[in-house]
């Protein structure tokens, strides 16, 4: 009787651990690159909104240039 089923390669279990780790690393690297693009664009959009808000706040805090007005 045969020790291994017919058609199955004789492969050590530790190879499957290495293959699994490499696959996990590859998937996480791809996901990180895709998410990095998303968060980079999100950060740029947030910075642009903060800059617009800062300009609006500065305009509101500046006193009028034509002097004080009497009510």
Protein Blocks (a to p, Z undefined) as FASTA:
>chain_A
ZZbdghiacddfklmmmmmmmmmmmmmmmmmmmmmmmmmmmmmmmmmmmmmmmmmmmmmm
pccfkbpadZZ
